[in-house]
């Protein structure tokens, strides 16, 4: 059995890109004060570490080369909960 490790289908986006798309959708629904709403709804984001996560994801949204996929995932899933979006497995 051969396991393919390269991306053979260019239509399939990397996980990071898919997460950033989901982040954008949730951010649009929540609105311009998404950081404040996230901090109000999730105690983690009302900490210095949580603020750093949100800043990192905002930077990754502007420049996809930035940001760590685990941070993007955590912020995206929390934002989707606030937006009322049912999260699907990544």
Phi and psi in degrees as GROMACS dihedral restraints (atoms count N, CA, C in turn):
[ dihedral_restraints ]
;  ai    aj    ak    al  type     phi  dphi    fc
    3     4     5     6     1  -104.2    20    10
    4     5     6     7     1   129.9    20    10
    6     7     8     9     1  -104.2    20    10
    7     8     9    10     1   121.8    20    10
    9    10    11    12     1   -81.9    20    10
   10    11    12    13     1   126.2    20    10
   12    13    14    15     1  -105.5    20    10
   13    14    15    16     1   -11.8    20    10
   15    16    17    18     1   -95.0    20    10
   16    17    18    19     1   157.2    20    10
   18    19    20    21     1   -79.4    20    10
   19    20    21    22     1   107.9    20    10
   21    22    23    24     1   -93.5    20    10
   22    23    24    25     1   -19.7    20    10
   24    25    26    27     1  -110.6    20    10
   25    26    27    28     1   104.1    20    10
   27    28    29    30     1   -63.8    20    10
   28    29    30    31     1   -15.2    20    10
   30    31    32    33     1   -75.6    20    10
   31    32    33    34     1   -17.2    20    10
   33    34    35    36     1   -87.6    20    10
   34    35    36    37     1   119.0    20    10
   36    37    38    39     1   -84.2    20    10
   37    38    39    40     1   150.3    20    10
   39    40    41    42     1   -61.8    20    10
   40    41    42    43     1   157.6    20    10
   42    43    44    45     1   -53.6    20    10
   43    44    45    46     1   -44.0    20    10
   45    46    47    48     1   -57.8    20    10
   46    47    48    49     1   -45.1    20    10
   48    49    50    51     1   -65.5    20    10
   49    50    51    52     1   -40.8    20    10
   51    52    53    54     1   -64.6    20    10
   52    53    54    55     1   -39.8    20    10
   54    55    56    57     1   -64.6    20    10
   55    56    57    58     1   -41.2    20    10
   57    58    59    60     1   -65.0    20    10
   58    59    60    61     1   -34.1    20    10
   60    61    62    63     1   -66.2    20    10
   61    62    63    64     1   -42.7    20    10
   63    64    65    66     1   -65.1    20    10
   64    65    66    67     1   -40.3    20    10
   66    67    68    69     1   -58.7    20    10
   67    68    69    70     1   -46.5    20    10
   69    70    71    72     1   -59.6    20    10
   70    71    72    73     1   -42.7    20    10
   72    73    74    75     1   -64.2    20    10
   73    74    75    76     1   -46.8    20    10
   75    76    77    78     1   -65.4    20    10
   76    77    78    79     1   -41.2    20    10
   78    79    80    81     1   -61.5    20    10
   79    80    81    82     1   -40.6    20    10
   81    82    83    84     1   -63.5    20    10
   82    83    84    85     1   -40.4    20    10
   84    85    86    87     1   -69.5    20    10
   85    86    87    88     1   -43.8    20    10
   87    88    89    90     1   -70.7    20    10
   88    89    90    91     1   -36.4    20    10
   90    91    92    93     1   106.4    20    10
   91    92    93    94     1  -179.4    20    10
   93    94    95    96     1   -65.1    20    10
   94    95    96    97     1   -23.8    20    10
   96    97    98    99     1   -95.8    20    10
   97    98    99   100     1    38.9    20    10
   99   100   101   102     1   -61.6    20    10
  100   101   102   103     1   -34.5    20    10
  102   103   104   105     1   -65.9    20    10
  103   104   105   106     1   -45.1    20    10
  105   106   107   108     1   -63.5    20    10
  106   107   108   109     1   -42.1    20    10
  108   109   110   111     1   -65.4    20    10
  109   110   111   112     1   -38.4    20    10
  111   112   113   114     1   -64.4    20    10
  112   113   114   115     1   -43.0    20    10
  114   115   116   117     1   -65.0    20    10
  115   116   117   118     1   -34.6    20    10
  117   118   119   120     1   -72.2    20    10
  118   119   120   121     1   -32.0    20    10
  120   121   122   123     1   -95.6    20    10
  121   122   123   124     1   -15.1    20    10
  123   124   125   126     1  -140.2    20    10
  124   125   126   127     1   113.3    20    10
  126   127   128   129     1   -56.5    20    10
  127   128   129   130     1   -28.6    20    10
  129   130   131   132     1   -58.8    20    10
  130   131   132   133     1   -39.7    20    10
  132   133   134   135     1   -80.5    20    10
  133   134   135   136     1    -0.9    20    10
  135   136   137   138     1  -100.1    20    10
  136   137   138   139     1    27.5    20    10
  138   139   140   141     1  -124.5    20    10
  139   140   141   142     1   168.3    20    10
  141   142   143   144     1   -60.7    20    10
  142   143   144   145     1   -42.1    20    10
  144   145   146   147     1   -63.2    20    10
  145   146   147   148     1   -43.9    20    10
  147   148   149   150     1   -62.1    20    10
  148   149   150   151     1   -39.9    20    10
  150   151   152   153     1   -63.1    20    10
  151   152   153   154     1   -39.1    20    10
  153   154   155   156     1   -64.2    20    10
  154   155   156   157     1   -38.7    20    10
  156   157   158   159     1   -61.7    20    10
  157   158   159   160     1   -47.5    20    10
  159   160   161   162     1   -63.5    20    10
  160   161   162   163     1   -41.3    20    10
  162   163   164   165     1   -62.8    20    10
  163   164   165   166     1   -42.6    20    10
  165   166   167   168     1   -61.2    20    10
  166   167   168   169     1   -42.5    20    10
  168   169   170   171     1   -70.2    20    10
  169   170   171   172     1   -39.0    20    10
  171   172   173   174     1   -61.9    20    10
  172   173   174   175     1   -39.1    20    10
  174   175   176   177     1   -67.6    20    10
  175   176   177   178     1   -40.3    20    10
  177   178   179   180     1   -64.8    20    10
  178   179   180   181     1   -33.8    20    10
  180   181   182   183     1   -64.4    20    10
  181   182   183   184     1   -36.8    20    10
  183   184   185   186     1   -78.0    20    10
  184   185   186   187     1   -34.8    20    10
  186   187   188   189     1  -140.6    20    10
  187   188   189   190     1   101.6    20    10
  189   190   191   192     1   -61.2    20    10
  190   191   192   193     1   -13.6    20    10
  192   193   194   195     1   -73.0    20    10
  193   194   195   196     1   -18.7    20    10
  195   196   197   198     1   -94.3    20    10
  196   197   198   199     1   170.5    20    10
  198   199   200   201     1    83.7    20    10
  199   200   201   202     1   147.0    20    10
  201   202   203   204     1  -102.4    20    10
  202   203   204   205     1   136.7    20    10
  204   205   206   207     1   -59.4    20    10
  205   206   207   208     1   -34.7    20    10
  207   208   209   210     1   -68.0    20    10
  208   209   210   211     1   -38.4    20    10
  210   211   212   213     1   -66.5    20    10
  211   212   213   214     1   -43.9    20    10
  213   214   215   216     1   -59.7    20    10
  214   215   216   217     1   -41.9    20    10
  216   217   218   219     1   -62.5    20    10
  217   218   219   220     1   -47.2    20    10
  219   220   221   222     1   -61.8    20    10
  220   221   222   223     1   -45.1    20    10
  222   223   224   225     1   -66.6    20    10
  223   224   225   226     1   -44.0    20    10
  225   226   227   228     1   -61.8    20    10
  226   227   228   229     1   -47.3    20    10
  228   229   230   231     1   -63.1    20    10
  229   230   231   232     1   -40.7    20    10
  231   232   233   234     1   -66.6    20    10
  232   233   234   235     1   -40.8    20    10
  234   235   236   237     1   -67.9    20    10
  235   236   237   238     1   -37.9    20    10
  237   238   239   240     1   -62.6    20    10
  238   239   240   241     1   -38.5    20    10
  240   241   242   243     1   -59.7    20    10
  241   242   243   244     1   -45.6    20    10
  243   244   245   246     1   -64.8    20    10
  244   245   246   247     1   -38.4    20    10
  246   247   248   249     1   -75.3    20    10
  247   248   249   250     1   -10.9    20    10
  249   250   251   252     1    80.2    20    10
  250   251   252   253     1    19.9    20    10
  252   253   254   255     1   -90.8    20    10
  253   254   255   256     1   128.2    20    10
  255   256   257   258     1   -75.8    20    10
  256   257   258   259     1   115.6    20    10
  258   259   260   261     1   -70.5    20    10
  259   260   261   262     1   141.6    20    10
  261   262   263   264     1  -111.5    20    10
  262   263   264   265     1   154.8    20    10
  264   265   266   267     1   -56.6    20    10
  265   266   267   268     1   147.2    20    10
